[in-house]
Amino acid sequence: MPKDLVALGTREEFWESVARADEDYASGRTYSVQAMTESLRSKHGLWGNRY
């Protein structure tokens, strides 16, 4: 969560982003944080310490 809440945009923009996230989740267009981390590490050659 950003420290500056203004970075979240307007109330309408916030709820639009929540609606898009709900749509992505419902359609299966999401993946786990672990999968994202492994993808980024592979892409950038960062296979050092694993958390």
Sequence and secondary structure as in RCSB ss.txt:
>XXXX:A:sequence
MPKDLVALGTREEFWESVARADEDYASGRTYSVQAMTESLRSKHGLWGNRY
>XXXX:A:secstr
  SSGGGG  HHHHHHHHHHHHHHHHHT    HHHHHHHHHHHHT  S   
